[in-house]
């Protein structure tokens, strides 16, 4: 068997190294589109696995706060149904087999309940308003909810935070725990066509064209909140100019980049916690 390790390739004579070269060089970047799965069943399983992994990752990042928090994934066969975590199950314990499939009326179609009422009220409205959204994530993460109390959107202070430049909104109509779809609809309206919304006095929420994107953007948004809180505590941050921030948003804010970032975390988690896929 040919040794394709970096060390072997470096020490291989040119004549042998030539045999390893592609006849046609491959052009592949992190922002390329990912080919679709071959069947609905394959796509459903893919989404279920990524959803379960996302909960485990959120637990590792400390995004678990009691009973609060939910991530949803639209079903590929029934677009008005979505998969969600069962109420009361800690993020660190969620497996694929624990996930619930909920219809547009909030009824459980697959799995054992109960359903978090706030999860249905918020996510059902977002999935209905945004057919392009495959997944949405919301928890009461520390830095996200701390920043939300300031009642304003983030500034483009770092390369990473530019992923959300002019692509996140503020919902400033907090009325307590979200228990009805009417308030969920107001949150969806505030989100608009953006990828994230800061819920004043509540927390943050992200939405994306894949579970990987929604989950990674949530991690990145909480990190951006943390960074700006630290920067403002230390002094007067210098924002990135508009034209540079706009360019950087296009560079670092692609869903493909979020997918690769998520997958880099998935590999280690599944190796350490293989039961997540059961």
C-alpha positions in Angstrom: 0.0 0.0 0.0 1.3 3.4 -0.9 2.3 5.6 2.1 0.5 8.9 1.6 1.7 10.6 4.8 3.2 14.0 4.6 6.6 12.8 5.7 6.7 10.0 3.1 5.6 12.4 0.4 8.3 14.9 1.4 11.1 12.3 1.3 9.9 10.5 -1.9 12.1 10.9 -4.9 10.6 13.1 -7.6 10.1 10.1 -9.9 7.8 8.3 -7.4 6.1 11.5 -6.3 5.0 12.1 -9.8 2.9 8.9 -9.6 0.9 10.4 -6.7 -0.1 13.5 -8.7 -3.6 13.8 -10.0 -3.9 13.6 -13.7 -6.4 16.5 -13.4 -5.7 18.9 -10.5 -8.6 19.2 -8.2 -10.0 22.6 -7.4 -11.9 22.4 -4.1 -12.5 25.0 -1.5 -14.3 25.2 1.9 -17.0 27.3 0.4 -18.0 24.9 -2.4 -21.5 23.6 -2.4 -21.9 20.2 -0.8 -23.5 17.5 -3.0 -27.0 16.5 -1.7 -27.6 13.1 -0.1 -28.8 10.3 -2.4 -32.2 9.8 -0.7 -34.6 11.4 1.7 -33.8 8.7 4.2 -30.1 9.5 4.0 -30.8 13.2 4.3 -33.1 12.7 7.3 -30.4 10.5 9.1 -27.8 13.2 8.3 -29.9 15.9 9.9 -30.8 13.8 12.9 -27.1 13.0 13.6 -26.0 16.6 13.2 -28.8 17.8 15.4 -27.9 15.3 18.2 -24.2 16.3 17.9 -25.1 20.0 18.0 -26.8 19.5 21.4 -23.7 17.7 22.7 -21.5 20.4 21.5 -23.7 23.1 23.0 -23.3 21.3 26.4 -19.5 21.4 26.0 -19.7 25.1 25.3 -21.8 25.6 28.4 -24.9 26.7 26.5 -27.1 24.4 28.7 -29.1 26.4 31.2 -31.6 24.3 33.1 -34.6 23.5 30.9 -33.9 26.4 28.5 -32.7 26.0 24.9 -33.6 24.2 21.7 -32.4 23.5 18.2 -34.7 22.4 15.4 -34.1 20.8 12.0 -36.7 20.8 9.3 -37.6 17.3 8.0 -36.6 16.7 4.4 -39.8 14.9 3.5 -42.4 16.9 5.4 -41.2 20.5 5.3 -43.8 21.7 7.9 -42.4 19.2 10.4 -39.2 19.7 12.4 -37.0 17.6 14.7 -36.4 19.0 18.2 -35.0 18.0 21.6 -37.4 16.6 24.2 -38.2 18.9 27.1 -36.2 18.1 30.2 -33.4 16.0 28.5 -30.0 17.5 29.2 -28.1 18.5 26.1 -25.2 16.3 27.1 -27.3 13.2 27.1 -29.3 13.6 23.8 -29.0 10.9 21.2 -30.5 10.5 17.8 -33.2 8.2 19.2 -34.3 10.9 21.7 -35.3 13.4 19.0 -38.9 14.3 18.5 -40.6 15.0 15.1 -43.3 17.7 15.6 -45.9 18.8 13.1 -47.2 22.3 12.4 -49.8 22.0 15.1 -47.2 21.1 17.8 -48.2 17.5 17.9 -45.5 14.8 18.3 -45.4 12.5 15.2 -42.3 10.5 16.2 -40.7 10.0 19.6 -41.7 10.4 23.2 -42.5 13.9 24.6 -42.9 16.3 26.0 -42.3 19.2 23.7 -40.9 22.5 25.0 -43.8 24.9 24.4 -41.4 27.8 23.9 -39.4 25.7 21.3 -42.6 25.2 19.3 -43.8 28.8 19.6 -40.5 30.2 18.4 -39.3 27.7 15.9 -42.6 26.9 14.2 -42.9 30.5 13.3 -39.4 30.8 12.0 -39.7 27.6 9.9 -43.0 28.8 8.5 -41.7 32.3 7.7 -38.4 31.2 6.2 -38.6 28.2 3.8 -34.9 28.5 3.3 -34.1 27.8 6.9 -33.3 24.2 7.6 -32.3 24.7 11.3 -32.6 27.3 14.0 -30.8 27.4 17.4 -31.6 29.3 20.6 -30.3 28.9 24.2 -29.7 31.1 27.1 -25.9 31.1 26.7 -24.1 33.4 29.1 -22.5 36.0 26.8 -25.4 36.1 24.4 -27.9 36.9 27.2 -25.5 39.3 28.8 -25.1 41.2 25.6 -28.9 41.1 24.9 -29.5 43.3 28.0 -27.8 46.2 26.2 -30.5 46.4 23.6 -28.3 46.8 20.5 -26.7 44.8 17.7 -23.0 44.0 17.6 -20.4 46.1 16.0 -17.8 44.7 13.5 -14.9 44.6 15.9 -13.2 41.5 14.7 -12.8 39.3 11.6 -15.0 36.7 13.3 -17.8 39.1 14.3 -18.0 40.3 10.7 -19.8 37.0 9.9 -22.8 38.9 11.4 -22.2 42.4 10.0 -25.5 43.7 8.8 -26.8 40.2 9.0 -28.4 40.1 12.5 -31.2 42.0 14.1 -32.6 43.1 17.4 -35.9 42.0 18.9 -36.7 44.4 21.7 -40.2 43.4 22.7 -39.5 41.0 25.6 -42.8 39.9 27.3 -41.7 36.9 29.4 -41.4 33.3 28.4 -42.5 32.8 24.8 -45.5 30.5 25.0 -47.6 31.4 22.0 -46.9 31.5 18.3 -47.9 35.1 18.1 -44.7 36.2 19.8 -42.9 33.6 17.8 -44.1 35.3 14.7 -42.9 38.7 16.0 -39.4 37.1 16.6 -39.5 35.7 13.0 -40.4 39.1 11.7 -37.5 40.7 13.5 -35.2 38.1 12.2 -36.3 38.8 8.6 -33.9 37.4 6.0 -31.0 37.5 8.4 -29.1 34.7 10.0 -29.4 35.8 13.6 -31.4 37.9 16.0 -30.6 39.3 19.5 -33.6 38.8 21.8 -33.4 41.7 24.3 -33.2 40.5 27.9 -33.5 37.0 26.7 -30.6 35.7 24.6 -29.6 35.0 21.0 -31.0 32.9 18.1 -29.4 31.8 14.8 -31.0 30.3 11.7 -29.3 28.7 8.7 -29.6 26.6 5.5 -28.2 23.6 7.4 -27.9 22.3 11.0 -24.1 22.8 10.7 -24.5 26.5 9.8 -27.1 27.3 12.4 -25.1 25.6 15.2 -21.7 27.0 14.2 -23.2 30.5 13.8 -24.7 30.2 17.3 -21.2 29.3 18.7 -19.7 32.2 16.7 -22.3 34.7 17.7 -22.0 34.0 21.4 -18.2 34.3 21.0 -18.7 37.7 19.3 -20.9 38.8 22.2 -18.2 37.8 24.6 -15.5 39.6 22.6 -17.4 42.8 22.5 -18.2 42.7 26.2 -14.5 42.3 27.0 -13.5 45.0 24.5 -15.9 47.5 25.9 -14.9 46.7 29.4 -11.3 47.3 28.6 -11.7 50.6 26.7 -13.1 52.0 23.5 -13.0 49.4 20.7 -12.1 50.5 17.1 -14.7 49.1 14.7 -13.7 47.8 11.2 -14.7 50.2 8.5 -18.0 49.5 6.6 -16.4 48.5 3.3 -13.9 46.2 4.9 -16.5 44.7 7.2 -18.8 44.0 4.2 -16.0 42.3 2.3 -15.1 40.3 5.4 -18.7 39.2 5.9 -18.6 37.7 2.4 -15.4 36.0 3.2 -16.0 34.5 6.6 -19.8 34.3 6.6 -20.5 31.6 4.0 -22.6 28.6 5.1 -19.9 26.3 3.6 -17.3 27.7 6.0 -19.7 27.1 8.9 -20.2 23.6 7.8 -16.5 22.8 7.8 -16.1 24.5 11.2 -18.9 22.3 12.6 -17.6 19.1 11.1 -14.2 19.8 12.6 -15.9 19.7 16.0 -18.2 16.7 15.2 -15.3 14.3 14.5 -13.8 14.6 18.0 -17.2 14.5 19.7 -18.4 11.4 18.0 -15.1 9.7 18.7 -15.4 10.5 22.4 -19.2 10.0 22.7 -20.2 7.5 20.1 -23.6 6.9 21.8 -24.8 10.2 20.4 -25.5 8.5 17.1 -27.7 5.7 18.6 
